């Protein structure tokens, strides 16, 4: 609807200005109306506008915070998620105490094995000595038999202790694995909570109203302490440093223009500017019978856009005359 009204205004402006000239040659080649890229900024969260400190005509910077929406409920929901995560940490099983006891028993058994091996080494030395004496018939065989019995007993004791160490090691590993499996199930419950926390952080971030571009506030649609909802328009902003003049040319004039071409733009208030053609329509439009163009035999016109630097005098909706 806005584009149609602008186009109608442009056509009306051309009709009035050219009709006033009668059959005289027009001092300009086209007439148009200045417009800007207007952006309507809307709320992204639901709640009361806690702050909204802007006014129409105010210049805003990109990234500037201009207001905030009351999102205390979202903060409470985030606190609940954090409390649930802390509760999960308390539910985690620690295998440390039980495993520590088992490893202490393993260390004790290994110490006993080392002692028994040292005893075995001493007795084996005595066993070797007696074997030589018995072979030389210098000692009774009973002494050798007694030593052989002691060696056999120590070897069996060492073997039994080694088996006991292996059992204790298996028990320790089993305790650690059980704790790991139990904690894995608890940690799996934490992942959805992390995702929920990220969602809440994003929603809380959207409670801040951040201006997205450098520009001037054209219209303010809401006031502080009013209720906001996602998609509700808050204000309209546009960058007025450079305006675009939308004008129309005839098919006869079309071969004489190209993108990037500089043209002279004048306003009725007396200002003269140098503009650049940034867009030429690839479709022709019929002009009403009441419209006169530079060449009255032409029935078709083409829309063009001329980018014009604004020194502060140019306003949206102001008429401008183009000289090619």
N, C-alpha and C positions, 0 to 999 in steps of 0.2 A: 504493500500500500504506500509506503514511503517513496519508493522509486517512482511509482506512477505519478504521485503528486509533484515530485521534483521535475519529472519530464514534462508534465502539463504546464508547470510554471515557466519552464524554459521556452516551451513553444509559445506560450502567451507573451513572454517577454520579446521574443523575436517578432511576433505579430504586431505588437504595439509599437516597437521601435522602428520597424521597417515601414509600417503603415504611416507613421508620422513623417517619414521621409518622402512619401508619395512616390513619384517616378524618378526622383533624384537618386544618383548613385550613392550607396551607403558608404560612410567613411570607414567602416570595418567589415570584416569578412564573416564573422559569426558572433553570436551572442550566447551566453550560457549563465549558469548559476553555480556559485562556489559551494562545494560540499566537502565533508571530511569523513574519514573512516570512524564511525561512531561505534563504541563498544558498550553494551549494557552489562554491568557487573551484577551478578546475582549471588544470593546467599548459598552456601554449600552445606549448611547445617540448620537444624531446627532449634529454636529457643528465642529468648528475649534478647533484643539488641542491648547489650550492657553498655557499650560505647559506640558512638557513630559520629565522630567529630569531623565532618566535612561540610562545605557549603558550596553552592553553585558559583562558578567562576574561579574556584580555588585550583591552583596548579598542584598536581600530584606527581610524585616520582615513582618509577617502577620499583616494586618491592616494598613500598611504604605501607605500614599498617595503619589503616584508617578506622578500625573499629573491631569489636569482638562480640561474640554471641555467648550467652550463658550456657555452658555445657557442663555444669557441675555433676549431672547424672553420669556423664561419660567418665568423668574422673573417678567417681565412686565405683563404677564398673571396673575400671582399671585397678583400683585398690583391691577389689575383690579377687581379681585374677592373680595379683601379686601375693595375696594372702594364701590362695590355693596352692601356688607354687612353693611357698615356704612350708606349707603343711606336707607337701610331697617330699620335700627334703628330709623332714623329720621321720617320714615313713621308711626311708631307705635303710636297708639292713647292712650293718657293719660286721664283716667276718673277722676283723682284726683281733679282738680279744681271744676268741676260740682258736684261731690259727696260731696266735702267739704262744698259747699253752702247748699246742702240738709241736711247734718248732723247738720249744724249750725241752720237751721230752726227747725229740730227735737229737738235739745237741748232747743231752745227758747220755743217751744210748751210744752215740758215736764216741763220746769220751770213754765210756766203759769198754767199748770195742778196742780202742787204742791201747787201753791198759792191759786187756787180755792178750792182745797181739804182742805186747812187750813181754808179758809173762811167758807166752808161747815161745818167743824167740830165745829167752833164757833157758827154758826147759829143753828146747831143741838142741841147744849147745851141750847141755848136760847129757842129753840122749845120745849125741854123737860120741861124746867122750866115753860113756859106758859101753856103747857098742864096740869100741876099740878094745876096752878092757876085757869085756866078756869074750871077745874073739881071741884075745891073748890068754884067756883063762886066769885073768888077774883080778876079776870081780865076779860075784855071784850073779847069775842070770835074773834072780828075783828083783834085784835093784833096777835092771833094765826094763823088766816087765812093769814095775811100778811107774817108772818114768814114761813108758809108752802109754800107760793108762791116763796119766795126767795130760799128755799131749792130745790124746783123743778127746778127753773131756773138754779141754780148752777150745779145740777146733769146733766141737759141737756147740759150745756156748757162743763162740763168735758167729757161727752160722745162724744160730737162733736170734742173736741180737741184730744181725743184718736184716733178717726177715722182719723183725719188729720195727726197724727203722723204715723199711719199705712200706709197711702197713701205715705207720704214722704219716709218712709223706703222702700216701694216697688219701688219707683222711683230711689232711691239710688242703690238698688240691680240691677235694670234694666240697669242703666248706667254702673255699673261695669261689668255686663254680656256682654253688647254690646261692651265695650272696649276689653274684653277678647276674644270675637269671632273675632273681627277685627284684633287683634294682632296675634291670632292663624293662621289666613290666611297669615299674613306677615311672621311669623316665619316658616311656611311651605316652603316658598320660600328660607329660609336660609339653610335648610338641604342639597339641591343639591349643594349649594355653598360650604358648608363645605366638602362635598365629593370631589368636584373639587379641592379645596385647598389641600386636602390630596394627590390627584393624582399629583398635581404640585410639592408638597414638595418631593414626591418620585422621580419624574423625575429630579428635581434639585439635589437631593442627588446622583443620578446616573451620574451626570455630573462630579463628582469627581472620579478619577481612583484610586481605592483602591486595593492594592496587597492582594490576599486572603490567601497566605501561605508563610511560610519561605522557601527561596530557592534562586537559582542563575539564573540570566537572561541568557538564552541560545541564544536567537535570538530576535532582535528588528525589528519589521515590519513597524514602522511608526516613523515620526519625528514631532517635534513641528511645528505648523502652517499649518499642513496638515489637510485635511478634514476627519473627522471621521463619521461613521455611525453605527447604532446598528448592532452588529455581526461582525464588521470589526476587524480582528486580530491586536493587538497592540504589543504584545511581548509573548515570550514563557519562562516559568520559570519551574525549577525542583529543588527538594530538593536533593542535592548531598551528604548529610551527610551519607546516606546509599544507595548503589547501589544494583541492583538485577542482578545476573548472570543467564542468561537463557542458560541452557545446555541440552544435550540429553543423555539418557542412554539406554541400551538395555534391552530386556525383561529378560535376565539372571541376570542383575544387580538389577532389580526392587525389588525382595524380600529382598535385603540387605539394603534398605533405607526406611525411614519413615519420616513423618512430624516432625519438631523440631530437627531432627538429625543435629549434628555439623559435618562439613567437612572442609578439608583444601583446600584453594583456592590460587593458585600461578599465578603470571603474569610474562611475559617474561622479564620485567624490574628488576626482582629479588625480589619483595615483596611477602610475604606470609601472608595470612589472615585466620581467622577462620570465616566461614560462617554458616548460619542456613538454612536448607531446609524448605521453607514456602509453597511450592505448588508442587504437582505432578500431571501431566496430567492424566485424566482418559481415554484418548483415545490414541491409538497407531498410529504412522505415518510410512509410508513406506520410507525407505532410498533409494536413487538412487544407481545404480550399481557401480558408481565410489566411493562410500563411503565405507570405512572400519571401523568397530567398533572393540571393544576389542574382541568380539567373532564374527568372520566373518560369522558364520553360522546364526546369527540373522538377520532377514529381517525387524524387527520392532524396532522403538525407541520411547521413552517417554520423553516428555519435562518436565523439572523441573526448579524451580526458587530457587535461593540461595541468601538470604539476607546477604549482606556483608558490614560491617562498612567501611567507606571511610576515610582514613587519609590524603586525598588530592592528592594522587598519582593515584588513580583510576579515569578513564575517561570513559564517555559514548562511546561505540563502541570498547573499548579495549578488547582484548582476555584474557580469564582466563582459567586455567586448574584446574580440580577438582580431588581430591583424596578422595575417600570414606573411 
